[in-house]
Amino acid sequence: MTWFGAHIKTRCGLLAMWILVSVGAGLGSAAPQEGGASADIATVSPDVLSKDIASGDAAPASADRTFGFEDVIERARESAGKRYVPPAPPPESLRNMNYDQWRTVRFKPERALWRFEKLPFELQFFHSGVYYDRSVDINIIEEGRAVPVPFSTDLFQYPNDDLRNRVLSSDVGFAGFRIHYAINRPDYKDEVAVFLGASYFRAVGKDTKYGLSARGLALNTALPSGEEFPWFREFWIRRPESDDVEIELYALLDSPSCAGAYHFVVTPGPETKMREEFRVFFRKGVEKAGLAPLTSMYFYGAPENGRTGDYRPEVHDSDGLLLHKDGDIWQWRALRNGERLGVASIPVERLSGFGLLQRNRNFDRYQDLEADYEKRPSLWVEPEGAWGPGWIELIEIPTDSEYNDNIVAFWVPKREAPDEPVSGACTLYWGHHEERLHTLGRVAATRQATGDRKNWVRFLIDFEGGELDALPADSGITSIVEVEGAKLVQKHLEKNSRTGGWRLSFQVELEAGGGFTVFPALPPSVKLTAVLKKGENFPNPLTETWSYAFGR
């Protein structure tokens, strides 16, 4: 090993050795690159690399303590007091690529960070381009100091030399990264989480596939003024130890209106757990700040009775919003893909949790051998401490394609002023283990059909689980149905002998007008709720409270 290699290994740990190997510096015992040294070696020369690592310029932490969340908070506070500086766009050759072309630029798995150290976690990186048109800075915290990870074309496989050479002559960086860890097999590290694009991130648990996403912050979503998309400008990832089962990282959020500090602790497993702590400072007033925003896709499902011309009964990443609020109220809101934008604000005095769930795990409900919708994870958010009063906002955007995310849900706190900072912590659970959340009966399905008369619409709600399965048909349980914007004209509750649960069927009469169809033209104000109890006068419910809004 050369003096330079030994010097930086002693001072900064094995990250420096990975940098030497991965960028093809060809020093000492570093592994040679395929096809020889690259033309961009000069951009990460030993002198420059040694200076970056020795100075620790990527982090302002003091010499007597390790880099941590307080350093990122201070950066965010300082940034919010200054003018926003937008990122430089990538070269035209990358901006004009389509998504399929961008996917051909692949990270080389053999260059994964920490692979040669045989650590439990590995990192792989994404190339900027097409939709991901902002380069982000990525640092590794090693021995208490933040070390920048330099970008190199040697980390990626390009479809042709022409594109690679154009990247070499441009100021291009990473778009994001993904975390690998063994959750399904001990001999293979699965991709368990990814941070890519604006402030988006997502994760999976054991035996699930990527579906819905989360974000750092949602600003002015569904307002006439237009939505602003903050982005994670810089990341700091702490190097794991050989026996670690979690990985820790920090992120700096930035946008024209705000700057924020985020701290994540990711624990992969049967249900991947992600603790998130945040503090956001505003450069200017923001009308609506959505915390812990979730984004998903709902094309159609059981309420729509399929889709003409499509063989699949249901197509969605999530089919409902579950909310736990105000003591012990559990509310299920079935999702829909209507003809108009839907915005529902659910007032909450005390938030205990919320999430977008994919309830049914039966392949027969989807029949898609490629998409595997039955394997998409649910995502549940549990706040830490009191988040105060506010509301959950659910936004349902009309879509004609399963490739468009059209469902958004987030928490909106009541704030004294539009530029008041926001802070908090929560834990996000990615997986399919929602039975741990409560012991009540759950909404298993929502179906809609024509009614017995003109302008009547029928709804059938299947409840399962909890005490319901053990209650006989003559147990005397009752249903409480509330209707706003229409008239309840009939309801019937019966034991479902096929599932062991109970089926509630009811019909509502709409205002006269318009021709009769399977799904009549409706005003957007028809709102429905239903819950099962042991009797009319019993205060405690047997089930979640089902809710639904329908119309055009």
Summary of the structure (lengths in Angstrom):
residues: 552
radius of gyration: 26.2
end to end distance: 70.4
largest distance: 87.7
contacts: 1798
relative contact order: 0.10
helix: 15%
strand: 40%
